[in-house]
Amino acid sequence: MNVSLTPELEEFVAAKVKTRRYTSASEVVREALRLLEEHEKIRAAQLAEFQVELDHRLAALDRGEHVDPARVRAEL
């Protein structure tokens, strides 16, 4: 597999290798992909949690459970 990077990303990868934390550009890219995968899993979990909360609130509205906006404004 060949990957094309922008000049800025090439410089970034080279700088990471230069720090000696990574031994090669491939190692930097693998780490970046692992982090991307982790980020996507976290985001998917957040979206699923949001959907559950949204469903819960919509069901409450369907049952007629709601807050009167005028009353809340008056209390604030």
Secondary structure as GFF3:
##gff-version 3
##sequence-region A 1 76
A	DSSP	alpha_helix	7	18	.	.	.	ID=ss1
A	DSSP	alpha_helix	25	62	.	.	.	ID=ss2
A	DSSP	alpha_helix	69	75	.	.	.	ID=ss3
###
